[in-house]
Amino acid sequence: CIRMVNSTELVPIMKRRLREVTEVLGIPASAAAVLMREHQWAKERLFETFYEDPDKVLKSCGVQARCRKDDVGGGAKKPAAKAPPQSGRVTRSSIAAAAAASTKRQCEICYDEDGFGPDEMMGMPCGHDFCLDCWRGFLEVALTNGPASVRTKCPQAGCDELVTEEEVRKVAPDLLPSFEGFQLRSFVERNGLTRWCPGPGCERVAIGTGSGGLFGDAVGDAECDTCATTFCLRCGEEPHAPVTCRDLVRWNEKCRNESETANWILANTKPCPKCSSRIEKNQGCNHMNCQQCKYEFCWICMGNWADHGANTGGYYRCNKFDPVDGDKGDQSEAAKAKRELDRYLHYYKRFHAHAEAQKFARRQLRETEQRMVLLQEQSSDSTWTDVEFLKTANEQLVECRRVLKYTYSFAFYLTEPAGVSKYMSDASASAGTGSQKAMRRERFEHHQEMLERFTESLSELSEKPLSEMDRTEVVNVTRVVDRFMKNILKYVEDGME
């Protein structure tokens, strides 16, 4: 389960975790914050590495001096300078002057000749002292580095001891909210179980609320309750089931590298297979009807639409990749490269087609309310509830186009030599024969085919003129599409069993 919160709601949770670390390890709270940041806020991981070699952990994280048992805190005291030998008559004023001179210290940044008294200096646990004015200037500059400012080191050249909120609080308490804000940002961004909403200007945070971990080792898709942005909790991209976050990164990288070839093949227009008239696809449906010769064909495979019927094995047999027979026996490097490119282009074209259809469905969804008003006006006894089916259908279309888009990313990696084994459950993968793995791939393609078929049906229905729209038919197909979408996602989630 995932819920949305304000970042301030995470402050008590962060402080509770720091308090636990402080109590268990017996270190200052400021040091606990540094150690947790350096261990991605994973308490168990910190404890494990700390007990293996405490000194190594404290030194590498920049808090070794701060955590010494004989820590002087607030700066090491330097031995008082000896008063100069007195000559002549000793007066009360000369004694006071000598005492004042003996407590003056020099700032190691500005080196002011007059020196500074104890109340005008502050030192780090590492023993380096600086005047308060230099400290403030140093911190103001450090905070301009944004989130990186929480890793600011001691001003002394070559010293690796980190500056913490302890120093900020003593020197410039007015700067403390900025420092604590960057620390909270680190907590949100680095613990792996929370994520900022990626919506423009949105400050909400998604958190997993399962069992274990921060709120649980929860992964999944979040929907912001403020800006309605949907995103994957683990990687921050748009929801991309059934493809994994890791494979999505690989797919996006491959698309960037292969984009010139793909864009050359995927022109904005295609010629009609019968009369060669140039046709522009400006709607979401892949069922094309040439206005010149009335030929009906599939935008995906350019085949006759009539050949996509049930008598040929289903509407969407073109979702399956089948290498050209003549190339299968050629094992030369050139032939292998061509087959791999053909395989990629097969899936990329379909990925791209559904991405474009998803954009169209989103545009259509934005116009839905206006269409609902018009539809309601067509019948005097219609209520708003009676026409909400149109919005539901368009929302379903957007979601199905997104899922279908990523089924082709998934299928690309599924058709790798070890692709099926990677997605099968461990027991099935180790015991499965080649034919069993092929069967699982075919089942996936069947689920994909059925979802694609009924998504196209719903797309056609939703694009009909309002006067021709059948509410019952739209509602029924919307339910069927939702069921097929859930079927394919569950099939993959269950290890393709």
N, C-alpha and C positions, 0 to 999 in steps of 0.2 A: 504494500500500500504506500502511496506517495501523497504528501500533502504540501501545501504552499504556506509559507510563513513570512513575516517580516524578519529581516536580519537581526534586529534587536532582540527577538525572541530566542535567538541562539546564544546570547551573551551568558545567561545563567548556566546553560549546558556547558559552554566552554570553560567557565570559571569552576564549575564542579569537577570537570576533568583535570584541570590544573591543580585543584586542591587535593585530589586523590594522588596525583603524582608527587606533589610536595610532601604529603604525609608518608607515602611509601618509601621514597628515596631520601627523605630528610634534607631537601635542598630548598633554597629560597624560591618563592613563587615566580620571581622574574626569570630565574634559571629554568624552572619547569616550563615556562612558556616557550623559551628558546628550544629546549629539547623536544618538546611536542611538535613545534613547527618543523624541525629538522627530520622528524619521523612521521610526517604526514598526519599528525594528530592521532596516530595509532598507539594507544597506551600499551597494549601487549607487545607490540614490536619494539617500543622503547625499552620496556623492562627486560626483554630478552637480550638486546644488544648491550644494555647498561650493565647487567650482571656478568656478562662475559668479560668486559674490560671497562670498568667505570672511568678510569683516568683517560683512556683513549677516547671515549664518548664525550666526556666533558671538554677535553682539549679540542677535538675536531669540531665541536659545536660552539666553541668560543665562550665557555662559562667556567673554565677550570679555576681561575682565581676567585670567582664569585662563590664557588662551592667549597673552598678550603675550609677546614674545620676551624682554623684560626683566622677566618676572614675578618678583616678589619672593617668592612662595610663603610661606605661613604668616604673611602680614600685612606691610603696608608699614611700614617703619621711619620713625618720626617723628624730626625733628632733636632732639638732646638740648637740654634747657633750659639756659641759661647759669647758672652758679653766681652767687649774689648777691655783690656786692662785699664784700670782707672788711674789717672794721675792727678795729683792735686786734691783739692777739697771735693768730697762727695756730697752732692746736693740731692734733694728730693726730686727735682726736675730731671737731673741727669740719670737717676735710677729709672724713672718712668720712660725716658727716651731709650735707654738701653733695653728695657723690657719689651718696648714696642718693636724695636729693631730686631730683637731675637725671635719674634713670632712672624715676621714678614717672610713670605715665600714668593718665588718667581713663577709666573705662568709660562708654561713651555710652548705656548702658541704666540703670545704677543711680546713676551720678554720685557714687560714694563720695568723700567729701572727702579722705580720706587717700591716694587713688590706689592703683595697683597696680604691682608690679614686673614686669619682662619675663616672668618665669616664671608670673605670675598672669594673664597676658593672652594672647589669641590673636586674630589679625586675619584677615579675608577677603582674597583677592587684590585686591579693590577698594579696600583700604586702611582699612576700618572695623574698629576694635578693640573688643573687649568682654572683660570679666573671665570667668574660667572658670566661676564660679558662675552668672552670667547666661546664659552659653552653654549650660550643662547644662539649666537651667530652660527655655530657649527650645527646645532640641531635644526635651525630654520632651513639651512641649505640642505641638510640630509633629508628632511621631510619633502622637499621638492622632488625627490626620486620616487615618490609614490609608494607602492607596496614594497619595493626593495629597501625602503628605509628601515624596516624591522631587522635588517641584517647589517646595520651600520656598525663599523668597528670603532674602537677607541681612537681618538684623534692622534695619539702618538704614533708616529711612523713605525711600521713593522710590528705593531701590537695587534694580536688577533682577538683580544677580548671584546665581546659584543656589548654595545650600548643597549640598555633595556628601558622599560617604562619607569624603572626605579630612578634612573638619572633624569629622565624627562620630567618626572613628578617633582624632583627637588629643584631643578634649574628653571624650568619653564612650564609650570602647571597648565598654562593656557594652551600649550601645544599638545597636551596629553590626549585630548579627544581625537586628534588627527592620528597620533601614533596607535591608539587603541582601535581606531577604525581600520587601519591597515592590518592590524593583528587579527581582527574579526574577519577581514577579507581573506586573509591567509587560511583561517579556520574553514571558511566556506569553500574555498577553491582547492584545498589540498587534502582534505580528509577522504575524498572519493565517494562520499555518501550524501553530499549536498551539492547543489549547483544553482548558480544565479539563473533566473529566467532570461533567456536570450532576446526577449522582446525589446524593441527600441525604447530606451529610457525607463524600463521596468526594473524595480529594485526588489522584487519578491524572490524568495529562495525556495527551491524544492528540496524536500528531505524524505528519505525512505523511512518508513515507520514499521518495519518488520521486527523480527526477533534477532538479537545479537548485534554486534557492531555498534555504531553510534545510535542509530534507531533501528538497526537491522541491516543485513547485507542485501538490501533491496535494490533491484534494478528494474527498469521498466520505463514507461512513457508517462510524462507529466503534462498536465494542462494548467496553465496559469489561471488563477481565479480572478486576476485583475485585467490582463490584456488578452487572454484566450490563446496565447501562443502555446503550441504543443512541441515537446522536445524529449529527446532521450536523456534520462537522468545520468547515464554513464558517460556519454560522449558529448552531449549538448547539441547534436545534430537533430534534424527533424526525425520523428519516429520512423524507423527503417526496418521493422520486422518484415520478413523473416531473416534478413541478412544480419550477421553479427557486426558489432562495432569495428572489430579488427578487419573483417573483410570489406566493410564499407570504406575504410581508409584505403585499403588496397584498390578497391574499385574506382574510387574518386581519383586516385593517383594515376591509375591506368587510363581513365577517361581523359585526364589532362594530357598525358603523354601521347595518346592516340587520337587526340581531338581533330587534328588536321585531316587525317585520313577519314575519320568518321564524318566530319562535317562536309567533306567533299562528296561522300556517298549519300549523306542525308541532306539533300537539297530541300529548299523550302517548297518546291513544287515537284510533281511527278507527272510523266506522260501517261495518258490513258492507254492501257495495254491494247486497246482495240483501234482507236483512231489517232492516237498520239497527241491529242490536244493536251496542253499544259493545264494541270489541275492544282489548285491551292486548297489545302486542308485548313478550313477556318472554324471547324467545330470539333467536338470531342469524339464523335463516333467514327469508327474505322470502316464503316460500311459506306463506300463511295458510289455515287451515281453521276456518271459523266453527262453533263448538260448537252454536250454536242451529239453524242450517239446513243445516249441512254444506257450505256454498258455499266453493269454493276460489278464492282470488284472490291477486294480487300486492300486497304491502304498498307497493311503490314507486309503481305507477301505478294501483292499485285495479282493474285489469282482470282478466277471467276467466283463471285460471291455465291453462286448456286452450288459450287463445289465444296462449300463449307457447311453443307447441310448434314443432317443426321445419317443420310445414306452413304456418306463418305467417311463416317467415323466421328463426326462431331464438327461443330462450327470452327473450332480453333485448333486444328491439327498443325497449323503453321507456328504454334508456340514451341515445337520441338526442333532441336538442332539435329540435322542429319548430314554428315559430311558427304561430299560428292563421291559417288562410288568409284569413279575412275582414279581418284586421288588416294584412296585408302591404302593401296599397296605400295605406293611410292614412299620410301623411307629416307629420301635425300633431305638435307637440311633445308633446302629451298622449299620442298614440298611440305615439310613439317611446319615451316614458318607460315606458309600460305594457309594451311589448315587451321593453324592457331589464329591467324588474322580473321579467317572466315568465321571461326567459332566466336571470336570476340564481336565481330560486326553483327552476327546473328542476334546476339543478346543485347548489344548496344542499341541497335535499331529499334527493338521492342521496348527497351528501357526508355529511350528517347521519345518514342511515340506516346507512351503512357505519361511521361513527364509533361509533354505538351498538352495531352488531354486533361491532366490534373490542373494545369494552369487555366485551361478553358472552363473546367468545372468550378474552379474558384471564382472566376469572373461571373459565371452564371449564378453562383450562390449569392454573390453581392447584389445581383439584380432580382433575386428571388422574391424579396418582400414586395417589390413593385408588381411583380407578376401575381403574387398572392392577392393583392388588393384588386387587381383587374379580374382575377378568377372569382373572387367573392362577389364582385359587382354583377357578374353574369347571372347570378341566382339571388333572388330577393330574400330567400329564407336561409342563405348560407351564413355560417358564423366563422370566426377566425380559426377555430379549431377544425372546421371542415376543410380548410385549405392548407393547413400546416403540413399535410402529407407532401406537398411540393418542396418545402424546405428540408424535410427529413430525407427525401429522395436525393436532393442535391448534396446534402451533407454526406450521405452514404456514397455518392459518386466520388466525391473528393477523397474520401478515405480509401475506397477500393482502388482508385487510380494510383494512389500512393503505394498501397500494398502490392498491386500488380507490378508497378515500376520496380520495386525492390525484389520481387520474386525473380526477375531476370538477372539482377546482380547475384542473387543467391544461386540461380541455376547455372550461371557462368562458372562459379567455383564448384558447384555440384558435379559438373561434367569434367573436372580435372581428374587425373588418374586415381587419386585417393579421395576425391571429393565426397562421395557418398559415405565412406567410412568416417570421415571427419564429423559429419552431422548426425550419424546414427548413434544410438545409445551404446555405451562401452561394451555391454554384453553382446549386442547384436552385431557390432562392428567386428569383434574378434571371432564370432562364430559364423558370420554371414559368408556365403559363397558368392562367386561372381554373378550368378543368375539371380540370387536373392537381392543383391545390391542393385542390379539392373531393374528388378521388379519394383524396388522402393523408389528408384528414380522415376519409373513410369507412373507410379501412383502419385508422386508429386506433380508430374506434368499433367496428370488427369485432373487433380484438384485445381491446378493453375488454369487449365483449359475451361473447366466449368465456371470458375470465377470470371474469367475473361468473357465467356459467352454471355452470361447473364448481366455482366456490367455493361456490355455493348447494348443489350436489350433495354436496360434501364436508361442508358444514355440517349437512345433513340426516343424512348417514351418521354423523357424530360425535355427534349428539344421540340416536341410537337407543338403546334399552335394550341393555345388554351382552349379554343373551341372544339378541338379534336381530342382533348386529353380525357382519359378514362381514369377516374380516381381509384377505383377498385383494382384495376390492372397495375397502376403505378405502385400502390400500397403492397400488393402481392409480390411483385418483382423486387421491390426494395427489401422485403423480408427474406426472399430467396437469396438475393445477393449477399445480405448480411450473414446468412448461414454459411454460404460457400466461403466467404472471407474468413470466418472463424474456423472453418474446417481445415483450410490450408495452414493457418497459423498454428493450430493445435497439432496437426500432423508433424510439423517441424519441431515444435516444442516438445513433443513426446518422443523425440529421437527417431522419427520416421518409422514408427512401429505400425 
